[in-house]
Amino acid sequence: MKDIENLLTTFRDRLHGIQSLHDLEQLTIAYLGRQGVVNDHMQKLKDLAPDEKKEFGKRMNEAKKHIEIALQEKKSAIMARDESEHTVDITLPGTAYPRGSLHLVTYAVEEITRIFSRLGFIRVTYPEVEWEYFAFDSLNMPKNHPGRDDFETFFVNGAPDPNYGKMIMSPHTSSGQVREMMRVKQPPIRMISIGKCYRPNWSTKHVPMFHQFESLCVDRGINITNLKGTIDYFVKEFFGEHRETRLRPHHFQFTEPSFEVDITCDVCGGSGEIDGAKCKVCKQGWLELAGAGMVHPNVLKEGGINPDEYSGWAFAFGLERIMMMKEGLKLDDMRVLYSGDIRFLEQF
């Protein structure tokens, strides 16, 4: 019986020094585990006389119960102490973490894609590192065309391909026109391609890396009316009902006839002036947004399509430039889109 008293005394001394749930768990195992102190004492029953076994077993069960209760009370006390030290008022609002957003260009890409999907146009993507053939030769551009000069195009170091010429950073999304014709092989074609383009320019209206979206439609009986109607539909959907556009005759090697598409400037309201000075974006109230026209017969031939049977139109808009003309944005310098200035970007 004296061993039981010593067991309880030792237990109480050890329990008094416990300050953490981890240490309490170790003490529980030491006393109540399969190979713990209580089981070790229970093994003594087999060595006792029959008249002593009943009393010893009773006292050991009482000691075990006492240990279990003491351990549970200690656990509750430790948990209550920890909770009081780390009280959380669940009625208080949570911590507000800053939320990111998509880039302005990404918003534009998604909106343009939705607008053209309603007309049955599918979106495709073509390489940013392109061959001269697809960017120039297949688009009816001669070897001496000024657009093929290194003042206008980034050339990539590498061995030229005997069939496709030198590697370049794609200067326009128009290189996807012939690629799409080759892929589809048989009209009708309704394609929109949105991608990055590269030209060595830097100004309020130009950046060396920019985005274009190209639209191509090829089928029987396609004419300028279809081109104008599609452009008007896009402009009204993207910019609003009150914005005006115009087509100006122009020359592109890959369209005939060709046009430039202008829109009334949102920065100056179409007046061409801001506070008595010329608008630095448009200078005259109108801003060029796109090149457009009927696909040249030679381009159709390069794509494997008979120009006597099919016709088509194409246009390419500068995506950053149309963002400058987005209603209410008043963006008078394209370069701020890529400045990384969080004060500008977090507005959207």
Rosetta blueprint (number, residue, H / E / L):
1 M L
2 K H
3 D H
4 I H
5 E H
6 N H
7 L H
8 L H
9 T H
10 T H
11 F H
12 R H
13 D H
14 R H
15 L H
16 H H
17 G L
18 I L
19 Q L
20 S L
21 L H
22 H H
23 D H
24 L H
25 E H
26 Q H
27 L H
28 T H
29 I H
30 A H
31 Y H
32 L H
33 G L
34 R L
35 Q L
36 G L
37 V H
38 V H
39 N H
40 D H
41 H H
42 M H
43 Q H
44 K H
45 L H
46 K H
47 D H
48 L L
49 A L
50 P H
51 D H
52 E H
53 K H
54 K H
55 E H
56 F H
57 G H
58 K H
59 R H
60 M H
61 N H
62 E H
63 A H
64 K H
65 K H
66 H H
67 I H
68 E H
69 I H
70 A H
71 L H
72 Q H
73 E H
74 K H
75 K H
76 S H
77 A H
78 I H
79 M H
80 A H
81 R H
82 D H
83 E H
84 S H
85 E H
86 H L
87 T L
88 V L
89 D L
90 I L
91 T L
92 L L
93 P L
94 G L
95 T L
96 A L
97 Y L
98 P L
99 R L
100 G L
101 S L
102 L L
103 H L
104 L H
105 V H
106 T H
107 Y H
108 A H
109 V H
110 E H
111 E H
112 I H
113 T H
114 R H
115 I H
116 F H
117 S H
118 R L
119 L L
120 G L
121 F L
122 I E
123 R E
124 V E
125 T L
126 Y L
127 P L
128 E L
129 V E
130 E E
131 W E
132 E H
133 Y H
134 F H
135 A H
136 F L
137 D H
138 S H
139 L H
140 N L
141 M L
142 P L
143 K L
144 N L
145 H L
146 P H
147 G H
148 R H
149 D L
150 D L
151 F L
152 E L
153 T L
154 F L
155 F E
156 V L
157 N L
158 G L
159 A L
160 P L
161 D E
162 P L
163 N L
164 Y L
165 G E
166 K L
167 M E
168 I E
169 M E
170 S L
171 P L
172 H L
173 T H
174 S H
175 S H
176 G H
177 Q H
178 V H
179 R H
180 E H
181 M H
182 M H
183 R H
184 V H
185 K L
186 Q L
187 P L
188 P L
189 I E
190 R E
191 M E
192 I E
193 S E
194 I E
195 G E
196 K E
197 C E
198 Y E
199 R L
200 P L
201 N L
202 W L
203 S E
204 T L
205 K L
206 H E
207 V L
208 P L
209 M E
210 F E
211 H E
212 Q E
213 F E
214 E E
215 S E
216 L E
217 C E
218 V E
219 D E
220 R L
221 G L
222 I L
223 N L
224 I H
225 T H
226 N H
227 L H
228 K H
229 G H
230 T H
231 I H
232 D H
233 Y H
234 F H
235 V H
236 K H
237 E H
238 F H
239 F H
240 G L
241 E L
242 H L
243 R L
244 E L
245 T E
246 R E
247 L E
248 R E
249 P E
250 H E
251 H E
252 F E
253 Q L
254 F L
255 T E
256 E E
257 P E
258 S E
259 F E
260 E E
261 V E
262 D E
263 I E
264 T E
265 C L
266 D L
267 V L
268 C L
269 G L
270 G L
271 S L
272 G L
273 E E
274 I E
275 D L
276 G L
277 A E
278 K E
279 C L
280 K L
281 V L
282 C L
283 K L
284 Q L
285 G L
286 W E
287 L E
288 E E
289 L E
290 A E
291 G E
292 A E
293 G E
294 M E
295 V E
296 H L
297 P H
298 N H
299 V H
300 L H
301 K H
302 E H
303 G L
304 G L
305 I L
306 N L
307 P L
308 D L
309 E L
310 Y L
311 S E
312 G E
313 W E
314 A E
315 F E
316 A E
317 F E
318 G E
319 L H
320 E H
321 R H
322 I H
323 M H
324 M H
325 M L
326 K L
327 E L
328 G L
329 L L
330 K L
331 L L
332 D L
333 D L
334 M H
335 R H
336 V H
337 L H
338 Y H
339 S L
340 G L
341 D L
342 I H
343 R H
344 F H
345 L H
346 E L
347 Q L
348 F L
